[in-house]
Amino acid sequence: MSKILASIKDLSEAKLILNTEVDIIDLKDPSNGALGRLCKNDIEKIVEYVGQRKLTSSTVGDLPNNINLISKNVKEISSTNIDFIKIGVYENSYVETLCNIKSNKKLIAVFFADRFLPTNEEIIQLKNSNFYGVMVDTSKKKSGNLFNFVTYDDIDDFLKSARKLGLVTGVAGSINETHIKELIKLNPNYMGFRGALCEDNTARSSSISKNNVNNIVNLIKFDNTNN
Protein backbone atom coordinates (compact mmCIF):
# COMPACT_ATOMS: atom_id res chain seq x y z
CA MET A 1 0.00 0.00 0.00
CA SER A 2 1.45 3.34 -1.04
CA LYS A 3 1.91 5.92 1.69
CA ILE A 4 1.73 9.69 1.38
CA LEU A 5 4.54 12.23 1.65
CA ALA A 6 3.58 15.88 1.94
CA SER A 7 6.17 18.62 1.46
CA ILE A 8 5.76 21.55 3.86
CA LYS A 9 7.58 24.86 4.02
CA ASP A 10 7.11 25.99 7.62
CA LEU A 11 5.83 25.19 11.10
CA SER A 12 2.28 26.38 10.39
CA GLU A 13 1.96 23.87 7.55
CA ALA A 14 3.41 21.13 9.77
CA LYS A 15 0.68 21.88 12.31
CA LEU A 16 -1.96 21.64 9.59
CA ILE A 17 -0.63 18.33 8.27
CA LEU A 18 -0.02 16.65 11.62
CA ASN A 19 -3.60 15.59 12.25
CA THR A 20 -4.19 14.23 8.76
CA GLU A 21 -3.43 10.76 7.43
CA VAL A 22 -0.27 11.93 5.69
CA ASP A 23 2.49 9.46 6.56
CA ILE A 24 5.65 11.53 6.22
CA ILE A 25 6.23 15.26 6.59
CA ASP A 26 8.88 16.44 4.15
CA LEU A 27 10.65 19.74 4.87
CA LYS A 28 11.62 21.92 1.93
CA ASP A 29 11.62 25.48 0.61
CA PRO A 30 9.53 25.35 -2.60
CA SER A 31 10.54 28.91 -3.51
CA ASN A 32 14.18 27.86 -3.80
CA GLY A 33 14.21 25.07 -6.37
CA ALA A 34 13.07 21.45 -6.60
CA LEU A 35 14.85 20.48 -3.36
CA GLY A 36 15.17 23.89 -1.74
CA ARG A 37 16.41 23.56 1.83
CA LEU A 38 15.08 25.13 5.01
CA CYS A 39 17.56 26.59 7.49
CA LYS A 40 18.68 24.32 10.33
CA ASN A 41 16.81 26.35 12.95
CA ASP A 42 13.50 25.90 11.11
CA ILE A 43 14.16 22.19 10.59
CA GLU A 44 14.80 21.75 14.31
CA LYS A 45 11.65 23.67 15.29
CA ILE A 46 9.45 21.62 12.97
CA VAL A 47 10.98 18.27 13.93
CA GLU A 48 10.68 19.12 17.63
CA TYR A 49 6.99 19.99 17.15
CA VAL A 50 6.25 16.82 15.17
CA GLY A 51 8.14 14.64 17.63
CA GLN A 52 7.53 10.93 17.09
CA ARG A 53 4.01 11.46 15.77
CA LYS A 54 5.04 11.23 12.11
CA LEU A 55 8.16 10.42 10.13
CA THR A 56 10.04 13.44 8.80
CA SER A 57 12.42 14.09 5.91
CA SER A 58 14.47 17.05 4.77
CA THR A 59 16.06 18.06 1.50
CA VAL A 60 19.67 19.31 1.37
CA GLY A 61 19.04 21.91 -1.34
CA ASP A 62 19.72 21.95 -5.07
CA LEU A 63 23.46 21.46 -4.76
CA PRO A 64 26.26 21.22 -7.34
CA ASN A 65 28.26 18.00 -7.67
CA ASN A 66 30.70 18.92 -4.92
CA ILE A 67 31.35 16.32 -2.23
CA ASN A 68 32.43 18.91 0.34
CA LEU A 69 29.29 21.00 -0.10
CA ILE A 70 26.96 18.00 -0.13
CA SER A 71 28.71 16.49 2.90
CA LYS A 72 28.47 19.77 4.79
CA ASN A 73 24.71 20.01 4.28
CA VAL A 74 24.14 16.33 5.05
CA LYS A 75 26.20 16.60 8.23
CA GLU A 76 24.28 19.67 9.39
CA ILE A 77 20.88 18.06 8.83
CA SER A 78 22.11 14.77 10.32
CA SER A 79 22.63 16.61 13.61
CA THR A 80 18.85 17.14 13.88
CA ASN A 81 16.22 14.51 14.73
CA ILE A 82 15.09 14.18 11.12
CA ASP A 83 14.40 10.60 9.91
CA PHE A 84 15.34 10.82 6.22
CA ILE A 85 17.63 13.07 4.16
CA LYS A 86 16.92 13.57 0.46
CA ILE A 87 19.82 14.32 -1.90
CA GLY A 88 19.34 15.31 -5.54
CA VAL A 89 21.08 13.44 -8.38
CA TYR A 90 21.17 15.91 -11.27
CA GLU A 91 23.68 14.14 -13.54
CA ASN A 92 25.11 10.62 -13.75
CA SER A 93 28.38 11.88 -12.24
CA TYR A 94 26.57 12.59 -8.96
CA VAL A 95 26.15 8.87 -8.30
CA GLU A 96 29.84 8.31 -7.58
CA THR A 97 29.86 11.39 -5.32
CA LEU A 98 26.83 10.26 -3.35
CA CYS A 99 28.39 6.84 -2.84
CA ASN A 100 30.97 8.62 -0.65
CA ILE A 101 28.42 10.46 1.50
CA LYS A 102 28.01 9.14 5.04
CA SER A 103 25.30 9.84 7.60
CA ASN A 104 23.66 8.35 10.66
CA LYS A 105 20.32 9.11 8.97
CA LYS A 106 18.52 7.22 6.21
CA LEU A 107 19.64 8.68 2.86
CA ILE A 108 17.32 8.94 -0.14
CA ALA A 109 18.68 9.63 -3.63
CA VAL A 110 16.30 11.75 -5.68
CA PHE A 111 16.48 11.38 -9.48
CA PHE A 112 14.78 13.77 -11.90
CA ALA A 113 12.78 12.49 -14.83
CA ASP A 114 13.39 15.68 -16.83
CA ARG A 115 17.14 14.99 -16.55
CA PHE A 116 17.67 11.24 -16.45
CA LEU A 117 16.61 8.01 -14.78
CA PRO A 118 19.32 5.77 -13.34
CA THR A 119 20.52 2.48 -14.77
CA ASN A 120 20.14 -0.66 -12.71
CA GLU A 121 23.91 -0.55 -12.11
CA GLU A 122 23.67 2.98 -10.67
CA ILE A 123 20.88 1.92 -8.32
CA ILE A 124 23.03 -1.03 -7.20
CA GLN A 125 25.93 1.36 -6.51
CA LEU A 126 23.75 3.42 -4.19
CA LYS A 127 22.40 0.34 -2.45
CA ASN A 128 25.94 -0.92 -1.87
CA SER A 129 26.81 2.49 -0.40
CA ASN A 130 24.09 2.12 2.23
CA PHE A 131 21.47 4.39 0.69
CA TYR A 132 18.08 3.61 2.15
CA GLY A 133 15.94 4.51 -0.84
CA VAL A 134 15.45 6.21 -4.19
CA MET A 135 12.84 8.60 -5.53
CA VAL A 136 11.93 10.02 -8.92
CA ASP A 137 10.88 13.68 -9.15
CA THR A 138 11.17 16.59 -11.59
CA SER A 139 13.67 19.43 -11.33
CA LYS A 140 11.84 22.12 -13.32
CA LYS A 141 8.38 22.41 -11.87
CA LYS A 142 7.13 24.86 -14.49
CA SER A 143 7.91 22.44 -17.32
CA GLY A 144 5.13 20.03 -16.48
CA ASN A 145 4.55 16.96 -14.36
CA LEU A 146 6.46 13.69 -14.17
CA PHE A 147 4.62 12.14 -17.09
CA ASN A 148 5.56 14.91 -19.50
CA PHE A 149 9.01 13.28 -19.44
CA VAL A 150 8.57 9.56 -18.76
CA THR A 151 5.95 6.86 -19.16
CA TYR A 152 4.30 4.68 -16.54
CA ASP A 153 6.43 1.82 -17.92
CA ASP A 154 9.59 3.86 -17.29
CA ILE A 155 8.55 4.42 -13.69
CA ASP A 156 7.56 0.78 -13.31
CA ASP A 157 11.05 -0.32 -14.42
CA PHE A 158 12.67 2.14 -12.01
CA LEU A 159 10.55 0.94 -9.10
CA LYS A 160 11.10 -2.74 -9.88
CA SER A 161 14.87 -2.30 -10.03
CA ALA A 162 14.89 -0.57 -6.65
CA ARG A 163 12.40 -2.95 -5.09
CA LYS A 164 14.50 -6.00 -6.01
CA LEU A 165 17.35 -4.47 -4.01
CA GLY A 166 15.17 -3.81 -0.98
CA LEU A 167 15.26 -0.03 -1.38
CA VAL A 168 12.40 2.21 -0.29
CA THR A 169 10.84 3.89 -3.34
CA GLY A 170 9.06 7.17 -3.94
CA VAL A 171 7.36 8.96 -6.82
CA ALA A 172 6.83 12.72 -7.00
CA GLY A 173 7.06 15.45 -9.64
CA SER A 174 3.96 17.65 -9.73
CA ILE A 175 1.75 14.58 -9.63
CA ASN A 176 -1.91 15.15 -8.80
CA GLU A 177 -5.22 13.36 -8.41
CA THR A 178 -5.33 12.43 -12.11
CA HIS A 179 -2.23 10.24 -11.70
CA ILE A 180 -3.15 8.43 -8.50
CA LYS A 181 -5.10 5.47 -9.89
CA GLU A 182 -2.30 4.39 -12.24
CA LEU A 183 0.45 5.09 -9.73
CA ILE A 184 -1.22 2.88 -7.13
CA LYS A 185 -0.91 -0.01 -9.58
CA LEU A 186 2.87 0.57 -9.64
CA ASN A 187 2.91 0.44 -5.82
CA PRO A 188 5.68 2.87 -4.83
CA ASN A 189 6.30 2.99 -1.09
CA TYR A 190 5.52 6.73 -1.14
CA MET A 191 3.76 9.23 -3.37
CA GLY A 192 5.04 12.76 -2.80
CA PHE A 193 2.93 15.90 -3.15
CA ARG A 194 3.33 19.65 -2.85
CA GLY A 195 1.57 21.56 -5.62
CA ALA A 196 -1.54 19.36 -5.51
CA LEU A 197 -1.92 20.20 -1.82
CA CYS A 198 -1.63 23.97 -2.20
CA GLU A 199 -4.51 26.44 -2.24
CA ASP A 200 -3.24 27.53 -5.65
CA ASN A 201 -2.22 24.33 -7.46
CA THR A 202 -0.13 26.34 -9.92
CA ALA A 203 1.93 28.02 -7.19
CA ARG A 204 4.00 25.63 -5.05
CA SER A 205 4.86 28.46 -2.67
CA SER A 206 1.21 29.12 -1.79
CA SER A 207 -0.07 27.70 1.49
CA ILE A 208 -1.30 24.14 1.86
CA SER A 209 -5.06 23.58 1.91
CA LYS A 210 -6.30 20.97 4.36
CA ASN A 211 -9.19 20.19 2.02
CA ASN A 212 -6.73 19.39 -0.76
CA VAL A 213 -4.69 17.23 1.61
CA ASN A 214 -7.78 15.27 2.63
CA ASN A 215 -8.83 14.90 -1.01
CA ILE A 216 -5.47 13.32 -1.94
CA VAL A 217 -5.52 11.14 1.19
CA ASN A 218 -9.03 9.88 0.46
CA LEU A 219 -8.21 9.07 -3.16
CA ILE A 220 -5.13 7.06 -2.21
CA LYS A 221 -6.63 5.31 0.81
CA PHE A 222 -9.84 4.53 -1.09
CA ASP A 223 -8.08 3.19 -4.18
CA ASN A 224 -5.58 1.24 -2.09
CA THR A 225 -8.41 -0.59 -0.35
CA ASN A 226 -10.09 -1.41 -3.64
CA ASN A 227 -7.19 -2.96 -5.54
N, C-alpha and C positions, 0 to 999 in steps of 0.2 A: 504494500500500500504506500503510495507516494505521500510524503509529508510536505508541509508548506513552510517556506522561508520568506520572511517579509523584511525588506530593507528599510531601515528607519534612519532619520537624520539627526534626531535629538531626543532629549529625555521626555518631552511631551508626547512624542509619537510612541516611545517605548511604553509609556503609561497607557496609551490608547490600545496598543496591541496586546498588552499583558493578559487581559482577561478575555481574549479571543482564543480560538482553537489553532492559531498559528503555532507551529512547532519550534521554529528557531528565529530569533531576532538577530538580524544582520545589521551591523553598524557601518554606515558609509555616508559620504558627503556627495549627494547626487549632482550638486552644482560644480563639482570639480573632477569631472571625468567618469568613466565607466566604473572604476574602483576607487573613487575619491575617498581619502582617509579623514576621519575625525581626529582631533587632537587628543593626546593621551588623557588629559584631564576629563574631557567629555566621555571618552570610552570608560574610564573608571567610574564616573558618576552613574552612567547608564547600567553598567554591569553590577555595580553595588545595589542599585534599585531593583534590578531584575532578580538578583540573588540566584537561588537554585530553582526558581520557578519555571524557567525556560532555558534552553540552550542558547548560547550567544556566539556570534562570529563577528570578525572585523576584517575589513580590507586593509591593505598596506599602502594603497595609493597607486596611481598609474606611474610606475617607476621605470626608468631606463634599465637596460641589461648591465647592471653594475653590481657585483656581488657585495661590495662594501655598503652601498646604499640600501640594497634590499635587506642585507643582514641587520643593518642598523634599525630599520623600521620593524623587522620581525622581532628583534631582541626587545625593543621598546614595548611592543604590544604583548609580547610573551610575559612581560613583568606584571601584566594585569591578570584578572581572573576570567578572561575570555576563554571560550572553549575551542573555537576554531579560528585559524588565520588563513585568509584567502590571498593568494599571490597570483598576479596576472602573468600570462605567458603570451607575449605579443609577437614573437618570432621563434622559429625553431631553435635558434641559438640560446634562448632562455632556458631550455630544458637542462642543458649541462650545468648552467649556473645554479638553477634551483636544486639540482641534485647535491649541491654543496651547502645548502642552507640547513641549519640545525635549529631546533626549537623543542621546548618541553610541551608545546601545544600541538594540537592536531592540524597539520598543514593541508590545505586544499589548493590544488593548481587549477587556475581558471583559464580556459582556452576561449578564443573568440572566433566565432563562425565567419565573421566578415574578414578575418585574417587567415587563419588556417585551423584545421583540426589535426590532432596528433596522430602519428602512426602507432600501430600496436607496440612497436619497439620503444617508442618514446614514453608510452604509458608504462611499460615494463620498467624503464629506467627510473621513473618517479616512484613506482611501487618499491623497487629495490633500494631506494634512498629514503624509505620510511615515510613517504607521503601517505596521508590518510584517505584522500579522495581527489576526484577531479570533477570539474564543472565545465559546461559550455555556456557561453554568454555572447554578447555582442559588444564591440568597443565603441561604435559610433551610433548612439541612440537615435539620432535624427535620420539615419539612413534606412530605417525600417526595423522589423522584428527578425527574430532568429531565422524564420523560414523564408525570408527574402534572400538568404545566402546558402542555406542547406535544405535538404529534404528530410522527411521523417526517417527514411532509410539510412541517411547519413548519421542521424542522431542515434538510431537503433544500433548501428555498427559501433559507434563510439561507446555507448552504454554497455553493450555486450562485452567489448574488449576489457573495459574497466571492471565489470562485474565478475568476469572470469578470474580476475586477479584479487578479488575480495576488496576492491576499493569502493568507498562511498561515492555515489554519483549524484550530480545535480544538473538541472536544465533551467536556464534563465534567458534573458535577451528580449526584453519588451514583449514577452508572451502575455496573453490575456485570455479571457473566457472562451474565445473562439478556438483556442488551441488545446484546451484542457482535455477534451474527450479523447483525442488521438494521443496526447502525451501520456495519459493514464495507461494506455495499452502498452507503451514502451517501458513503463514502470521504473522511472528514475527514483532514487531514494528521496530526492527533494525537487520541488518546483519552486523557483525563486521569482518573486514579484516586487516591483516598485511602482512603475507607471500605472499599472492596472489598479493599484490601490489608492492612487491619489485622487483628490477632488477634481483636478483637471488632468485627465488621462494623457494629455499631450505635453504636460509640464511636470517632469520628474521631481522638480524642486518644490512643487506645491504640496500642501499638507495632505496627510493620509486621511481618507474617509473611512470611518468604521463600517458604514454600510457597504462600501466596496470590498473591504476586508471580509465581511461576513458573506457577501455574494460569492467571492472566490472560494472561501472555505466550504460553503454549502455545495458548490458545484463539484469540488474535488471529493469531499466526504460522501456526497450522494453517489457520484459515479463510481467511486472506489467500492462502495457497498453493493453495486449492481453490476459488477464485472466478474 
